[in-house]
Amino acid sequence: MTTTTGLAADQHRARRRPARPVGRRARRVPFARALGPLLVLALWQLASATGVLDPQTLAPPGEVAGTGWGLLADGELQHHLLVSLRRASAGLAFGVLAALLLALAAGLSRVGEALLDGTVQLLRALPILALVPLAILWFGIGEQVKIILVALGTFFPVYLNTHAALTGQDTQWAELAQTLRLSRWTYLTRIALPGAAPGFFTGLRMSVTISWLVLVVSEQINADSGIGYLMTEARTFGQTDVIVVGLVVYGLLGLLSDTLVRLLEGRVLTWRRTQP
């Protein structure tokens, strides 16, 4: 009797004890994600100070920081940054909008699937940067070609993930919509789009990063402004400190863009946190 009572008490305590998260640390170390970059920075400074790293090959961190501050002080960095932001934002907007519309057409219609998806999959296999010569012949060497290249680079991640989310939805939802005789618009706004939203945001996070990668190359096409142009000019004169400043700016822009998309995703997909 005592053994049975003790066993029941142990089971009761086990039920009351909160389960430990599997695969995650119970406690998070503040600023833990900054340890890796700080370690790289320390090794970089040590290699520069001991002469292992030639300043002509890579400028030391102190010199890079001083150069970045100087570019900020005279307003040159802000000017190039605004130009790059305008190009990346325009290209991202066009690419994401086109990807979303075509993904809806291909994911919700058999005719659209037959006409669009095969063509998109074929174009996806082509390297974006290999299209630069053809894009120059078609659109010239002005601002238009830079925005178009960014749009092409950001199109495919959004299309592929949104299309996969649409075609992967449970068919019971479509049967339920038919049973309730929902209109096409109601089905689209209440079932299809909310169900595809996680895939869309996954593609969007990839696209915002790709937009900066493509922009680096596109801003080297007859450009007279932008972070990519600043880095190209610095390469001509062997200014590794300016090149590193440009790389840091691109990295920070990519990190900031990804963070903003994740915050937007958390606000839009609040329903996922309420699911059991």
Phi and psi in degrees as GROMACS dihedral restraints (atoms count N, CA, C in turn):
[ dihedral_restraints ]
;  ai    aj    ak    al  type     phi  dphi    fc
    3     4     5     6     1   -67.0    20    10
    4     5     6     7     1   -38.7    20    10
    6     7     8     9     1   -65.2    20    10
    7     8     9    10     1   -41.3    20    10
    9    10    11    12     1   -64.5    20    10
   10    11    12    13     1   -42.0    20    10
   12    13    14    15     1   -64.7    20    10
   13    14    15    16     1   -41.8    20    10
   15    16    17    18     1   -65.6    20    10
   16    17    18    19     1   -37.6    20    10
   18    19    20    21     1   -65.0    20    10
   19    20    21    22     1   -41.3    20    10
   21    22    23    24     1   -64.6    20    10
   22    23    24    25     1   -38.4    20    10
   24    25    26    27     1   -66.3    20    10
   25    26    27    28     1   -39.1    20    10
   27    28    29    30     1   -64.4    20    10
   28    29    30    31     1   -41.9    20    10
   30    31    32    33     1   -63.7    20    10
   31    32    33    34     1   -38.2    20    10
   33    34    35    36     1   -65.1    20    10
   34    35    36    37     1   -41.8    20    10
   36    37    38    39     1   -66.7    20    10
   37    38    39    40     1   -36.7    20    10
   39    40    41    42     1   -65.0    20    10
   40    41    42    43     1   -37.1    20    10
   42    43    44    45     1   -68.4    20    10
   43    44    45    46     1   -34.6    20    10
   45    46    47    48     1   -78.3    20    10
   46    47    48    49     1   -23.6    20    10
   48    49    50    51     1   -74.4    20    10
   49    50    51    52     1   126.1    20    10
   51    52    53    54     1   -65.6    20    10
   52    53    54    55     1   138.3    20    10
   54    55    56    57     1   -70.0    20    10
   55    56    57    58     1   139.0    20    10
   57    58    59    60     1   -78.2    20    10
   58    59    60    61     1   137.3    20    10
   60    61    62    63     1   -63.6    20    10
   61    62    63    64     1   133.2    20    10
   63    64    65    66     1   -88.0    20    10
   64    65    66    67     1   130.8    20    10
   66    67    68    69     1    81.9    20    10
   67    68    69    70     1     2.6    20    10
   69    70    71    72     1  -129.1    20    10
   70    71    72    73     1   151.7    20    10
   72    73    74    75     1   -75.4    20    10
   73    74    75    76     1   140.6    20    10
   75    76    77    78     1   -65.0    20    10
   76    77    78    79     1   -34.5    20    10
   78    79    80    81     1  -126.7    20    10
   79    80    81    82     1   137.4    20    10
   81    82    83    84     1   -97.4    20    10
   82    83    84    85     1   134.5    20    10
   84    85    86    87     1   -80.6    20    10
   85    86    87    88     1   125.0    20    10
   87    88    89    90     1   -58.3    20    10
   88    89    90    91     1   137.9    20    10
   90    91    92    93     1    59.3    20    10
   91    92    93    94     1    27.5    20    10
   93    94    95    96     1   -64.7    20    10
   94    95    96    97     1   -32.7    20    10
   96    97    98    99     1   -69.9    20    10
   97    98    99   100     1   -16.5    20    10
   99   100   101   102     1   -86.2    20    10
  100   101   102   103     1    -9.0    20    10
  102   103   104   105     1   -65.1    20    10
  103   104   105   106     1   -42.1    20    10
  105   106   107   108     1   -61.3    20    10
  106   107   108   109     1   -53.6    20    10
  108   109   110   111     1   -58.9    20    10
  109   110   111   112     1   -37.0    20    10
  111   112   113   114     1   -66.4    20    10
  112   113   114   115     1   -36.9    20    10
  114   115   116   117     1   -66.2    20    10
  115   116   117   118     1   -42.8    20    10
  117   118   119   120     1   -61.4    20    10
  118   119   120   121     1   -41.2    20    10
  120   121   122   123     1   -64.0    20    10
  121   122   123   124     1   -40.3    20    10
  123   124   125   126     1   -65.8    20    10
  124   125   126   127     1   -42.3    20    10
  126   127   128   129     1   -65.8    20    10
  127   128   129   130     1   -37.5    20    10
  129   130   131   132     1   -62.4    20    10
  130   131   132   133     1   -44.9    20    10
  132   133   134   135     1   -66.0    20    10
  133   134   135   136     1   -40.4    20    10
  135   136   137   138     1   -64.6    20    10
  136   137   138   139     1   -43.8    20    10
  138   139   140   141     1   -64.8    20    10
  139   140   141   142     1   -35.7    20    10
  141   142   143   144     1   -71.4    20    10
  142   143   144   145     1   -40.8    20    10
  144   145   146   147     1   -69.4    20    10
  145   146   147   148     1   -32.9    20    10
  147   148   149   150     1   -88.3    20    10
  148   149   150   151     1    -2.6    20    10
  150   151   152   153     1    84.1    20    10
  151   152   153   154     1     2.0    20    10
  153   154   155   156     1   -65.3    20    10
  154   155   156   157     1   -35.0    20    10
  156   157   158   159     1  -106.0    20    10
  157   158   159   160     1   117.3    20    10
  159   160   161   162     1   -69.4    20    10
  160   161   162   163     1   130.3    20    10
  162   163   164   165     1   -59.4    20    10
  163   164   165   166     1   -26.2    20    10
  165   166   167   168     1   -72.1    20    10
  166   167   168   169     1   -25.8    20    10
  168   169   170   171     1   -81.6    20    10
  169   170   171   172     1   -45.1    20    10
  171   172   173   174     1  -153.5    20    10
  172   173   174   175     1   121.4    20    10
  174   175   176   177     1   -65.9    20    10
  175   176   177   178     1   147.6    20    10
  177   178   179   180     1   -67.2    20    10
  178   179   180   181     1   160.0    20    10
  180   181   182   183     1   -57.8    20    10
  181   182   183   184     1   -38.9    20    10
  183   184   185   186     1   -62.7    20    10
  184   185   186   187     1   -40.0    20    10
  186   187   188   189     1   -68.5    20    10
  187   188   189   190     1   -38.6    20    10
  189   190   191   192     1   -63.7    20    10
  190   191   192   193     1   -43.3    20    10
  192   193   194   195     1   -63.3    20    10
  193   194   195   196     1   -41.3    20    10
  195   196   197   198     1   -64.4    20    10
  196   197   198   199     1   -40.3    20    10
  198   199   200   201     1   -65.0    20    10
  199   200   201   202     1   -42.4    20    10
  201   202   203   204     1   -62.1    20    10
  202   203   204   205     1   -40.9    20    10
  204   205   206   207     1   -65.5    20    10
  205   206   207   208     1   -39.1    20    10
  207   208   209   210     1   -64.5    20    10
  208   209   210   211     1   -40.6    20    10
  210   211   212   213     1   -65.5    20    10
  211   212   213   214     1   -34.5    20    10
  213   214   215   216     1   -69.7    20    10
  214   215   216   217     1   -40.3    20    10
  216   217   218   219     1   -64.8    20    10
  217   218   219   220     1   -37.8    20    10
  219   220   221   222     1   -91.9    20    10
  220   221   222   223     1     3.4    20    10
  222   223   224   225     1    81.2    20    10
  223   224   225   226     1     0.5    20    10
  225   226   227   228     1   -68.6    20    10
  226   227   228   229     1   -41.6    20    10
  228   229   230   231     1   -64.9    20    10
  229   230   231   232     1   -41.2    20    10
  231   232   233   234     1   -62.0    20    10
  232   233   234   235     1   -39.9    20    10
  234   235   236   237     1   -61.5    20    10
  235   236   237   238     1   -50.7    20    10
  237   238   239   240     1   -65.9    20    10
  238   239   240   241     1   -34.8    20    10
  240   241   242   243     1   -65.2    20    10
  241   242   243   244     1   -43.2    20    10
  243   244   245   246     1   -63.8    20    10
  244   245   246   247     1   -39.3    20    10
  246   247   248   249     1   -62.7    20    10
  247   248   249   250     1   -45.2    20    10
  249   250   251   252     1   -64.9    20    10
  250   251   252   253     1   -39.5    20    10
  252   253   254   255     1   -62.6    20    10
  253   254   255   256     1   -40.5    20    10
  255   256   257   258     1   -64.3    20    10
  256   257   258   259     1   -44.4    20    10
  258   259   260   261     1   -65.6    20    10
  259   260   261   262     1   -45.8    20    10
  261   262   263   264     1   -65.4    20    10
  262   263   264   265     1   -40.8    20    10
  264   265   266   267     1   -65.5    20    10
  265   266   267   268     1   -43.7    20    10
  267   268   269   270     1   -64.3    20    10
  268   269   270   271     1   -46.6    20    10
  270   271   272   273     1   -63.6    20    10
  271   272   273   274     1   -40.9    20    10
  273   274   275   276     1   -64.4    20    10
  274   275   276   277     1   -41.7    20    10
  276   277   278   279     1   -62.7    20    10
  277   278   279   280     1   -46.6    20    10
  279   280   281   282     1   -64.9    20    10
  280   281   282   283     1   -43.9    20    10
  282   283   284   285     1   -65.7    20    10
  283   284   285   286     1   -43.2    20    10
  285   286   287   288     1   -68.4    20    10
  286   287   288   289     1   -42.3    20    10
  288   289   290   291     1   -63.0    20    10
  289   290   291   292     1   -46.2    20    10
  291   292   293   294     1   -63.3    20    10
  292   293   294   295     1   -40.9    20    10
  294   295   296   297     1   -64.5    20    10
  295   296   297   298     1   -41.9    20    10
  297   298   299   300     1   -65.2    20    10
  298   299   300   301     1   -44.3    20    10
  300   301   302   303     1   -65.1    20    10
  301   302   303   304     1   -44.9    20    10
  303   304   305   306     1   -70.0    20    10
  304   305   306   307     1   -34.2    20    10
  306   307   308   309     1   -65.4    20    10
  307   308   309   310     1   -39.2    20    10
  309   310   311   312     1   -65.8    20    10
  310   311   312   313     1   -42.7    20    10
  312   313   314   315     1   -64.6    20    10
  313   314   315   316     1   -40.5    20    10
  315   316   317   318     1   -80.2    20    10
  316   317   318   319     1   -30.0    20    10
  318   319   320   321     1   -85.5    20    10
  319   320   321   322     1   -19.8    20    10
  321   322   323   324     1  -111.9    20    10
  322   323   324   325     1     1.1    20    10
  324   325   326   327     1  -140.6    20    10
  325   326   327   328     1   133.8    20    10
  327   328   329   330     1   -67.5    20    10
  328   329   330   331     1   -36.0    20    10
  330   331   332   333     1   -65.0    20    10
  331   332   333   334     1   -44.7    20    10
  333   334   335   336     1   -62.8    20    10
  334   335   336   337     1   -39.0    20    10
  336   337   338   339     1   -60.1    20    10
  337   338   339   340     1   -43.4    20    10
  339   340   341   342     1   -69.6    20    10
  340   341   342   343     1   -36.6    20    10
  342   343   344   345     1   -85.2    20    10
  343   344   345   346     1   -33.9    20    10
  345   346   347   348     1  -103.9    20    10
  346   347   348   349     1   -44.8    20    10
  348   349   350   351     1   -64.2    20    10
  349   350   351   352     1   -41.2    20    10
  351   352   353   354     1   -62.4    20    10
  352   353   354   355     1   -39.8    20    10
  354   355   356   357     1   -66.0    20    10
  355   356   357   358     1   -42.2    20    10
  357   358   359   360     1   -64.3    20    10
  358   359   360   361     1   -42.1    20    10
  360   361   362   363     1   -63.7    20    10
  361   362   363   364     1   -34.6    20    10
  363   364   365   366     1   -67.1    20    10
  364   365   366   367     1   -45.7    20    10
  366   367   368   369     1   -68.0    20    10
  367   368   369   370     1   -28.7    20    10
  369   370   371   372     1   -63.8    20    10
  370   371   372   373     1   -28.2    20    10
  372   373   374   375     1   -74.9    20    10
  373   374   375   376     1   -12.6    20    10
  375   376   377   378     1   -84.7    20    10
  376   377   378   379     1   130.4    20    10
  378   379   380   381     1   -64.3    20    10
  379   380   381   382     1   131.5    20    10
  381   382   383   384     1   -60.6    20    10
  382   383   384   385     1   -42.5    20    10
  384   385   386   387     1   -68.6    20    10
  385   386   387   388     1   -23.0    20    10
  387   388   389   390     1   -72.6    20    10
  388   389   390   391     1   -16.0    20    10
  390   391   392   393     1   -86.2    20    10
  391   392   393   394     1    -2.0    20    10
  393   394   395   396     1   -58.7    20    10
  394   395   396   397     1   -48.6    20    10
  396   397   398   399     1   -59.9    20    10
  397   398   399   400     1   -41.0    20    10
  399   400   401   402     1   -67.8    20    10
  400   401   402   403     1   -38.6    20    10
  402   403   404   405     1   -64.7    20    10
  403   404   405   406     1   -35.9    20    10
  405   406   407   408     1   -65.9    20    10
  406   407   408   409     1   -40.7    20    10
  408   409   410   411     1   -64.9    20    10
  409   410   411   412     1   -36.1    20    10
  411   412   413   414     1   -80.2    20    10
  412   413   414   415     1   -43.5    20    10
  414   415   416   417     1  -115.7    20    10
  415   416   417   418     1     1.7    20    10
  417   418   419   420     1    83.0    20    10
  418   419   420   421     1  -164.0    20    10
  420   421   422   423     1  -119.5    20    10
  421   422   423   424     1    22.0    20    10
  423   424   425   426     1   -90.3    20    10
  424   425   426   427     1  -154.7    20    10
  426   427   428   429     1   -68.6    20    10
  427   428   429   430     1   -31.2    20    10
  429   430   431   432     1   -59.5    20    10
  430   431   432   433     1   -44.6    20    10
  432   433   434   435     1   -66.4    20    10
  433   434   435   436     1   -33.2    20    10
  435   436   437   438     1   -66.2    20    10
  436   437   438   439     1   -44.4    20    10
  438   439   440   441     1   -66.8    20    10
  439   440   441   442     1   -39.4    20    10
  441   442   443   444     1   -65.3    20    10
  442   443   444   445     1   -40.7    20    10
  444   445   446   447     1   -63.5    20    10
  445   446   447   448     1   -41.1    20    10
  447   448   449   450     1   -64.8    20    10
  448   449   450   451     1   -41.1    20    10
  450   451   452   453     1   -61.6    20    10
  451   452   453   454     1   -42.1    20    10
  453   454   455   456     1   -63.1    20    10
  454   455   456   457     1   -41.5    20    10
  456   457   458   459     1   -66.9    20    10
  457   458   459   460     1   -31.6    20    10
  459   460   461   462     1   -91.7    20    10
  460   461   462   463     1    -9.3    20    10
  462   463   464   465     1   -69.3    20    10
  463   464   465   466     1   -49.7    20    10
  465   466   467   468     1   -67.2    20    10
  466   467   468   469     1   -43.0    20    10
  468   469   470   471     1   -59.3    20    10
  469   470   471   472     1   -41.3    20    10
  471   472   473   474     1   -67.9    20    10
  472   473   474   475     1   -44.2    20    10
  474   475   476   477     1   -61.8    20    10
  475   476   477   478     1   -50.7    20    10
  477   478   479   480     1   -62.0    20    10
  478   479   480   481     1   -45.4    20    10
  480   481   482   483     1   -72.6    20    10
  481   482   483   484     1   -38.5    20    10
  483   484   485   486     1   -68.2    20    10
  484   485   486   487     1   -43.3    20    10
  486   487   488   489     1   -62.1    20    10
  487   488   489   490     1   -42.7    20    10
  489   490   491   492     1   -63.7    20    10
  490   491   492   493     1   -38.9    20    10
  492   493   494   495     1   -67.5    20    10
  493   494   495   496     1   -37.1    20    10
  495   496   497   498     1   -69.0    20    10
  496   497   498   499     1   -47.6    20    10
  498   499   500   501     1   -74.0    20    10
  499   500   501   502     1   -17.1    20    10
  501   502   503   504     1   -92.4    20    10
  502   503   504   505     1     2.2    20    10
  504   505   506   507     1   -70.1    20    10
  505   506   507   508     1   149.7    20    10
  507   508   509   510     1   -63.4    20    10
  508   509   510   511     1   131.9    20    10
  510   511   512   513     1   -66.3    20    10
  511   512   513   514     1   -16.5    20    10
  513   514   515   516     1   -63.7    20    10
  514   515   516   517     1   -28.9    20    10
  516   517   518   519     1   -66.5    20    10
  517   518   519   520     1   -41.8    20    10
  519   520   521   522     1   -65.3    20    10
  520   521   522   523     1   -38.6    20    10
  522   523   524   525     1   -65.9    20    10
  523   524   525   526     1   -37.9    20    10
  525   526   527   528     1   -64.2    20    10
  526   527   528   529     1   -40.9    20    10
  528   529   530   531     1   -63.2    20    10
  529   530   531   532     1   -38.6    20    10
  531   532   533   534     1   -67.9    20    10
  532   533   534   535     1   -39.5    20    10
  534   535   536   537     1   -62.9    20    10
  535   536   537   538     1   -41.7    20    10
  537   538   539   540     1   -82.7    20    10
  538   539   540   541     1    -3.1    20    10
  540   541   542   543     1    56.5    20    10
  541   542   543   544     1    46.4    20    10
  543   544   545   546     1   -72.6    20    10
  544   545   546   547     1   146.1    20    10
  546   547   548   549     1   -70.4    20    10
  547   548   549   550     1   163.2    20    10
  549   550   551   552     1   -60.2    20    10
  550   551   552   553     1   -40.6    20    10
  552   553   554   555     1   -66.9    20    10
  553   554   555   556     1   -40.8    20    10
  555   556   557   558     1   -65.1    20    10
  556   557   558   559     1   -42.4    20    10
  558   559   560   561     1   -62.2    20    10
  559   560   561   562     1   -38.9    20    10
  561   562   563   564     1   -66.5    20    10
  562   563   564   565     1   -46.9    20    10
  564   565   566   567     1   -82.5    20    10
  565   566   567   568     1   -27.4    20    10
  567   568   569   570     1   -99.5    20    10
  568   569   570   571     1   -22.3    20    10
  570   571   572   573     1  -123.1    20    10
  571   572   573   574     1   -56.8    20    10
  573   574   575   576     1   -65.9    20    10
  574   575   576   577     1   -53.5    20    10
  576   577   578   579     1   -65.1    20    10
  577   578   579   580     1   -47.1    20    10
  579   580   581   582     1   -59.8    20    10
  580   581   582   583     1   -36.3    20    10
  582   583   584   585     1   -69.6    20    10
  583   584   585   586     1   -30.4    20    10
  585   586   587   588     1   -89.9    20    10
  586   587   588   589     1    -6.9    20    10
  588   589   590   591     1   -58.7    20    10
  589   590   591   592     1   -43.1    20    10
  591   592   593   594     1   -59.5    20    10
  592   593   594   595     1   -41.2    20    10
  594   595   596   597     1   -65.7    20    10
  595   596   597   598     1   -38.6    20    10
  597   598   599   600     1   -61.2    20    10
  598   599   600   601     1   -45.2    20    10
  600   601   602   603     1   -69.6    20    10
  601   602   603   604     1   -31.4    20    10
  603   604   605   606     1   -61.9    20    10
  604   605   606   607     1   -45.7    20    10
  606   607   608   609     1   -65.8    20    10
  607   608   609   610     1   -36.3    20    10
  609   610   611   612     1   -65.7    20    10
  610   611   612   613     1   -38.8    20    10
  612   613   614   615     1   -63.0    20    10
  613   614   615   616     1   -38.2    20    10
  615   616   617   618     1   -69.0    20    10
  616   617   618   619     1   -38.2    20    10
  618   619   620   621     1   -68.8    20    10
  619   620   621   622     1   -38.3    20    10
  621   622   623   624     1   -65.4    20    10
  622   623   624   625     1   -31.7    20    10
  624   625   626   627     1   -73.4    20    10
  625   626   627   628     1   -42.1    20    10
  627   628   629   630     1   -64.6    20    10
  628   629   630   631     1   -32.5    20    10
  630   631   632   633     1   -58.3    20    10
  631   632   633   634     1   -38.5    20    10
  633   634   635   636     1   -74.6    20    10
  634   635   636   637     1   -33.3    20    10
  636   637   638   639     1   -65.4    20    10
  637   638   639   640     1   -44.2    20    10
  639   640   641   642     1   -69.4    20    10
  640   641   642   643     1   -33.8    20    10
  642   643   644   645     1   -63.6    20    10
  643   644   645   646     1   -33.4    20    10
  645   646   647   648     1   -56.5    20    10
  646   647   648   649     1   -43.6    20    10
  648   649   650   651     1   -76.9    20    10
  649   650   651   652     1   -42.8    20    10
  651   652   653   654     1   -65.3    20    10
  652   653   654   655     1   -29.6    20    10
  654   655   656   657     1   -78.2    20    10
  655   656   657   658     1    -0.3    20    10
  657   658   659   660     1   -96.8    20    10
  658   659   660   661     1     5.1    20    10
  660   661   662   663     1   -97.6    20    10
  661   662   663   664     1    95.4    20    10
  663   664   665   666     1    47.8    20    10
  664   665   666   667     1    44.8    20    10
  666   667   668   669     1   -99.4    20    10
  667   668   669   670     1   151.1    20    10
  669   670   671   672     1  -123.0    20    10
  670   671   672   673     1    12.4    20    10
  672   673   674   675     1  -162.2    20    10
  673   674   675   676     1   165.8    20    10
  675   676   677   678     1   108.3    20    10
  676   677   678   679     1   158.7    20    10
  678   679   680   681     1   -63.5    20    10
  679   680   681   682     1   -39.0    20    10
  681   682   683   684     1   -62.8    20    10
  682   683   684   685     1   -40.1    20    10
  684   685   686   687     1   -63.8    20    10
  685   686   687   688     1   -41.2    20    10
  687   688   689   690     1   -59.9    20    10
  688   689   690   691     1   -41.2    20    10
  690   691   692   693     1   -69.7    20    10
  691   692   693   694     1   -36.5    20    10
  693   694   695   696     1   -65.1    20    10
  694   695   696   697     1   -42.9    20    10
  696   697   698   699     1   -63.5    20    10
  697   698   699   700     1   -39.7    20    10
  699   700   701   702     1   -65.8    20    10
  700   701   702   703     1   -35.6    20    10
  702   703   704   705     1   -63.7    20    10
  703   704   705   706     1   -37.6    20    10
  705   706   707   708     1   -60.7    20    10
  706   707   708   709     1   -38.7    20    10
  708   709   710   711     1   -99.9    20    10
  709   710   711   712     1     8.8    20    10
  711   712   713   714     1    68.1    20    10
  712   713   714   715     1    29.7    20    10
  714   715   716   717     1   -91.8    20    10
  715   716   717   718     1    85.9    20    10
  717   718   719   720     1   -67.4    20    10
  718   719   720   721     1   -26.2    20    10
  720   721   722   723     1   -66.0    20    10
  721   722   723   724     1   -40.6    20    10
  723   724   725   726     1   -67.7    20    10
  724   725   726   727     1   -38.2    20    10
  726   727   728   729     1   -61.8    20    10
  727   728   729   730     1   -43.4    20    10
  729   730   731   732     1   -66.5    20    10
  730   731   732   733     1   -36.8    20    10
  732   733   734   735     1   -59.4    20    10
  733   734   735   736     1   -44.2    20    10
  735   736   737   738     1   -62.0    20    10
  736   737   738   739     1   -41.1    20    10
  738   739   740   741     1   -64.0    20    10
  739   740   741   742     1   -40.8    20    10
  741   742   743   744     1   -63.6    20    10
  742   743   744   745     1   -40.9    20    10
  744   745   746   747     1   -62.9    20    10
  745   746   747   748     1   -45.3    20    10
  747   748   749   750     1   -61.1    20    10
  748   749   750   751     1   -41.8    20    10
  750   751   752   753     1   -63.1    20    10
  751   752   753   754     1   -43.5    20    10
  753   754   755   756     1   -66.3    20    10
  754   755   756   757     1   -38.0    20    10
  756   757   758   759     1   -64.4    20    10
  757   758   759   760     1   -41.9    20    10
  759   760   761   762     1   -63.9    20    10
  760   761   762   763     1   -42.4    20    10
  762   763   764   765     1   -65.3    20    10
  763   764   765   766     1   -43.2    20    10
  765   766   767   768     1   -65.2    20    10
  766   767   768   769     1   -41.9    20    10
  768   769   770   771     1   -61.8    20    10
  769   770   771   772     1   -44.9    20    10
  771   772   773   774     1   -63.7    20    10
  772   773   774   775     1   -39.1    20    10
  774   775   776   777     1   -64.3    20    10
  775   776   777   778     1   -42.0    20    10
  777   778   779   780     1   -63.8    20    10
  778   779   780   781     1   -40.8    20    10
  780   781   782   783     1   -65.2    20    10
  781   782   783   784     1   -40.0    20    10
  783   784   785   786     1   -65.4    20    10
  784   785   786   787     1   -38.5    20    10
  786   787   788   789     1   -64.9    20    10
  787   788   789   790     1   -42.9    20    10
  789   790   791   792     1   -63.6    20    10
  790   791   792   793     1   -40.4    20    10
  792   793   794   795     1   -61.6    20    10
  793   794   795   796     1   -41.8    20    10
  795   796   797   798     1   -64.7    20    10
  796   797   798   799     1   -34.4    20    10
  798   799   800   801     1   -73.6    20    10
  799   800   801   802     1   -39.3    20    10
  801   802   803   804     1   -76.5    20    10
  802   803   804   805     1   -40.5    20    10
  804   805   806   807     1   -98.6    20    10
  805   806   807   808     1    46.0    20    10
  807   808   809   810     1   -64.6    20    10
  808   809   810   811     1   -25.9    20    10
  810   811   812   813     1   -64.3    20    10
  811   812   813   814     1   -24.1    20    10
  813   814   815   816     1   -68.5    20    10
  814   815   816   817     1   -29.9    20    10
  816   817   818   819     1   -76.3    20    10
  817   818   819   820     1   -18.6    20    10
  819   820   821   822     1   -92.5    20    10
  820   821   822   823     1    -6.6    20    10
  822   823   824   825     1   -75.3    20    10
  823   824   825   826     1   145.9    20    10
